[in-house]
Amino acid sequence: MNDTPEHVWQLYLDFFNKKPDAERFKIGFEMMKTGRKMVETALRQQHPEWSAAELKVGVFKRMYRPDFTPEQLEIIAESYLKTQNH
């Protein structure tokens, strides 16, 4: 969903691009951390029975599903869960 007018988006980009690289990196990292926490909270509410490992896998799948095929996601998830069960 993108309901931000183009001129407002451009103002934001101009503001952001004027910041030093280190600050932009820090802002981006904090945004990623916040997004991950939001996903974790939503999954915890939907699946209160999940273990910590299952929750971590759920967050991974939600965050990285555009980057991997469903088959790759399952392989990674199964591999991680196996390492947590030992």
Beta strands, then each sheet from edge to edge (+ up, - down):
end
